[in-house]
C-alpha cells in the first residue's frame, strides 16, 4: 500500500531538502516529486495523510472506505505527477482530486451510508453563533437531548446537496478559507460564500429546535 509504505524515514531522507532553513512550498516539493524524487512524494503523503483520511471519512462515513479513498487520492497524485504544474496551490490540486473521488463515492453508496459523527461546535466566522451547545457535565436528560441533537445534525448535514456538504466539510473541518474552497470547487469567492451561507441557513432552520 502506498500510504502504509511511507514511514518516518521519508522525513529523514527529505530533511536534506528543507535543511537549508528556507522551507520550500508544497508546490515546490511536488515539482521535486515530478522529477522522480520519491522522498519528496513520501513527505507529501505523510503530511496530508491524516487530513485526507479525515476529509474522506466525513464524506464516506466509513473508516475502511476513508482509508481506501485517501489511498486512491495519493495514487492519483502519484500517477499524475509528471503532468503536475504549479499553477495553483498544491492543496487546491489535491482537494480537487479528493473532491471528485468523494462525490462519486457518495453517489455510488448513498443507499448504504452508516451514521457519521458530525459536530458543528465551532462558531461560524460570519455570525459567531454555533449549532451545538458547549460541552460540559451533562445530566442523563441533557445527554439524551444532546444525542438527539447529534442525530438530527448528522441527518441534516447528510441531506445537504453534494456541493454544500463538501463546502461545509472543507470550511469547518479542514480549516480551509473561502478562497481555497472556491479554487477547489472552481467557483468564485462570492459564489462560495453564497453556497456556504445557504448550507448554514438550511442547517440552522432545520435544527432551530436544538439551537
FENFEN-V437055 format. One record per residue. N is the residue number from 1. RES is the residue in three letters. SS is DSSP state (h for helix, s for strand, l for the rest). PHI is phi as a letter, one per 30 degrees, with the letter a starting at -180 (999 if undefined). OMEGA is omega as a letter, one per 20 degrees, with the letter a starting at -180 (999 if undefined). Layout:
n | res | ss | phi | omega
N | RES | SS | PHI | OMEGA
N | RES | SS | PHI | OMEGA
This chain:
n | res | ss | phi | omega
1 | UNK | l | 999 | a
2 | UNK | l | d | a
3 | UNK | l | d | a
4 | UNK | l | d | a
5 | UNK | l | d | r
6 | UNK | l | d | a
7 | UNK | l | b | r
8 | UNK | h | d | r
9 | UNK | h | d | r
10 | UNK | h | d | r
11 | UNK | h | d | a
12 | UNK | h | d | a
13 | UNK | h | d | a
14 | UNK | h | d | a
15 | UNK | h | e | r
16 | UNK | h | d | a
17 | UNK | h | d | a
18 | UNK | h | c | a
19 | UNK | l | d | a
20 | UNK | l | d | r
21 | UNK | l | i | r
22 | UNK | l | c | a
23 | UNK | l | d | r
24 | UNK | l | d | r
25 | UNK | l | d | r
26 | UNK | h | d | r
27 | UNK | h | d | r
28 | UNK | h | d | r
29 | UNK | h | d | r
30 | UNK | h | d | r
31 | UNK | h | d | r
32 | UNK | h | d | r
33 | UNK | h | d | r
34 | UNK | h | e | a
35 | UNK | l | d | r
36 | UNK | l | j | r
37 | UNK | l | d | a
38 | UNK | h | d | a
39 | UNK | h | d | r
40 | UNK | h | d | r
41 | UNK | h | d | r
42 | UNK | h | e | r
43 | UNK | h | d | a
44 | UNK | h | d | r
45 | UNK | h | d | a
46 | UNK | h | d | a
47 | UNK | h | d | a
48 | UNK | h | c | a
49 | UNK | h | e | a
50 | UNK | h | d | r
51 | UNK | h | e | a
52 | UNK | h | d | r
53 | UNK | h | d | r
54 | UNK | h | d | r
55 | UNK | h | d | a
56 | UNK | h | d | r
57 | UNK | h | d | a
58 | UNK | h | d | r
59 | UNK | h | c | a
60 | UNK | h | c | r
61 | UNK | l | i | a
62 | UNK | l | a | a
63 | UNK | h | d | a
64 | UNK | h | d | r
65 | UNK | h | d | r
66 | UNK | h | d | r
67 | UNK | h | d | a
68 | UNK | h | d | a
69 | UNK | h | d | r
70 | UNK | h | d | r
71 | UNK | h | e | a
72 | UNK | h | d | r
73 | UNK | h | e | a
74 | UNK | h | d | r
75 | UNK | h | d | r
76 | UNK | h | d | r
77 | UNK | h | d | a
78 | UNK | h | d | a
79 | UNK | h | d | a
80 | UNK | l | c | a
81 | UNK | h | d | a
82 | UNK | h | d | r
83 | UNK | h | c | a
84 | UNK | l | d | r
85 | UNK | l | b | a
86 | UNK | l | d | a
87 | UNK | l | d | r
88 | UNK | l | b | r
89 | UNK | l | e | r
90 | UNK | h | e | a
91 | UNK | h | d | r
92 | UNK | h | d | r
93 | UNK | h | d | a
94 | UNK | h | d | a
95 | UNK | h | d | r
96 | UNK | h | d | r
97 | UNK | h | d | a
98 | UNK | h | d | a
99 | UNK | h | d | r
100 | UNK | h | d | r
101 | UNK | h | d | a
102 | UNK | h | d | a
103 | UNK | h | d | r
104 | UNK | h | d | r
105 | UNK | h | d | a
106 | UNK | h | d | r
107 | UNK | h | d | a
108 | UNK | h | d | a
109 | UNK | l | c | a
110 | UNK | h | e | a
111 | UNK | h | d | a
112 | UNK | h | b | a
113 | UNK | l | d | r
114 | UNK | l | d | r
115 | UNK | l | d | r
116 | UNK | l | b | r
117 | UNK | l | d | a
118 | UNK | l | c | r
119 | UNK | l | b | r
120 | UNK | l | b | a
121 | UNK | l | d | a
122 | UNK | l | d | r
123 | UNK | l | d | r
124 | UNK | l | d | a
125 | UNK | l | d | a
126 | UNK | l | d | a
127 | UNK | l | c | a
128 | UNK | l | i | a
129 | UNK | l | c | r
130 | UNK | l | b | r
131 | UNK | l | c | a
132 | UNK | l | c | r
133 | UNK | l | d | r
134 | UNK | l | d | r
135 | UNK | l | d | r
136 | UNK | l | l | r
137 | UNK | l | d | a
138 | UNK | l | c | r
139 | UNK | l | d | r
140 | UNK | h | e | r
141 | UNK | h | d | r
142 | UNK | h | d | r
143 | UNK | h | d | r
144 | UNK | h | d | r
145 | UNK | h | d | r
146 | UNK | h | d | r
147 | UNK | h | d | r
148 | UNK | h | d | a
149 | UNK | h | d | a
150 | UNK | h | d | r
151 | UNK | h | d | r
152 | UNK | h | d | r
153 | UNK | h | d | r
154 | UNK | h | e | a
155 | UNK | h | d | a
156 | UNK | h | d | r
157 | UNK | h | d | r
158 | UNK | h | e | a
159 | UNK | h | d | r
160 | UNK | l | d | r
161 | UNK | l | e | a
162 | UNK | h | e | a
163 | UNK | h | d | r
164 | UNK | h | d | a
165 | UNK | h | d | r
166 | UNK | h | e | a
167 | UNK | h | d | r
168 | UNK | h | d | a
169 | UNK | h | d | r
170 | UNK | h | d | a
171 | UNK | h | d | a
172 | UNK | h | d | a
173 | UNK | l | c | r
174 | UNK | l | c | r
175 | UNK | l | h | r
176 | UNK | l | c | a
177 | UNK | l | d | a
178 | UNK | h | e | a
179 | UNK | h | d | a
180 | UNK | h | d | r
181 | UNK | h | d | r
182 | UNK | h | e | a
183 | UNK | h | d | r
184 | UNK | h | d | a
185 | UNK | h | d | a
186 | UNK | l | h | r
187 | UNK | l | b | r
188 | UNK | l | d | r
189 | UNK | h | d | a
190 | UNK | h | d | r
191 | UNK | h | d | r
192 | UNK | h | d | r
193 | UNK | h | d | r
194 | UNK | h | d | r
195 | UNK | h | d | r
196 | UNK | h | d | r
197 | UNK | h | e | r
198 | UNK | h | d | r
199 | UNK | h | d | a
200 | UNK | h | d | r
201 | UNK | h | d | r
202 | UNK | h | d | a
203 | UNK | h | d | a
204 | UNK | h | d | r
205 | UNK | h | d | a
206 | UNK | h | d | a
207 | UNK | l | c | a
208 | UNK | h | d | r
209 | UNK | h | d | a
210 | UNK | h | c | a
211 | UNK | l | d | 999
